[in-house]
Amino acid sequence: MYFHGYENGGALLSVGFGLTAFAMIFWFRDVILEGTTFLGNHTKQVQRGLNIGFALFIISEVMAFFSVFWGFFHASLSPDVFVGSSWPPSGIDALDPFAIPLLNTLLLLSSGAFITYSHHALINGNRSGAITGAFLTIVLAVLFTGLQYYEYLEAGFTFADSVYGTVFFASTGLHGIHVIIGTIFITVGFIRLVLYHLTSDHHLGFEAAILYWHFVDVVWLFLFVAVYWWGGA
């Protein structure tokens, strides 16, 4: 209704997002309460089930990005006459891969190093190191998102500019959403670190956040090489 311009479509969309967000917040709050060492409900068997579930979730995410990359390579490896039989299509000025995209690559790889440091610090009982590493990861993630937003504003094409614009914004936008979700994920872990919820041998949620963040890192490397560098040449 919102995209088609129906009256009150935006209000209905906002209410839907709000209800979904509240359901997730209260649900995850209960999971956090169950998972802390204060209650101890997350036994080894429960943690194993959660690990398997999260691994399957990551596999489903891989499939989602696989479909996006499939669309990109299908369009770019054999561009038809409707886009000028060239890639990028005629009239499209691709973004410089060695400007903001390269900077974002450095930011994201650095954030992956800091969150790994945070994880190892937690395992070794270095609480201050764990907190510092997680905080720096969040800062770099926010910088990445800000630069991505600026890049979108400065791009000389839109989502509607041929198949190039569609696959570019679909792939980088999907990844950007994952960066925002991962940032929230790590922020929750950071807050739990500060509140003494996590210990050296009981931090399943934090480990899941770290695995998710490394997945986001790897996907970005494929995006940078394929979409920005090779696809924009």
NORZI-V537741 format. One record per helix or strand of 3 or more residues. SS is the DSSP state (helix for helix, strand for strand). FROM is the first residue (numbers start at 1). TO is the last residue. If there is no record, write none. Layout:
[[SS	FROM	TO] [SS	FROM	TO]]
This chain:
[[helix	9	35] [helix	44	77] [helix	81	83] [helix	97	123] [helix	127	154] [helix	162	194] [helix	204	230]]
